[in-house]
Amino acid sequence: MIQQTLSIIKPDAVERNLSEDIKKKFLENKLKIIKIKKIQITKDEASEFYKVHQSKPFYEKLCSYLSSGPIVVMILEGENAIQENRRIMGATDPKNAEEGTIRKEYGISIDKNSVHGSDSPDNAKKEIDFFFKN
């Protein structure tokens, strides 16, 4: 099934000029980049985006980090795009990610793991709408 999902190249990867390498990984794995933009969001916007994690102990740190520098947001499209994107990204903690995944190759830590991707069709729609409102 053809799906769309949101992908974010996080501040640590943008700062290290890894955006092109990361985009190439998606394209090599048959995901199309439908829309893309480089932006910087405020801490309030990050708090709204990560609202689903509000009750978790890492919430504040996560919001501060996402708003700490420029990010690249993309809509990816392809066969089972949500699941494919998550496979290409690898485990949240780069130490546990499989070889060849974005997080294994570029992630610094569980916090600075270079990328974000939607985890479900519902969240993909919400997250795409958050960054690409018409």
Buried (B, 14 or more C-beta within 10 A) or exposed (E): EEBBBBBBBBBBBBEEEBBEBBBEBBEEEEBBBBBBEEEEBEBEBBBEBBEEBEEEEEBBEBBEBBBBEBBBBBBBBBEBBBEBBBEBBBBBEBEEBEEEBBBBBBBBEBBBBBBBBBBEBEBBBBBBEBBBEE
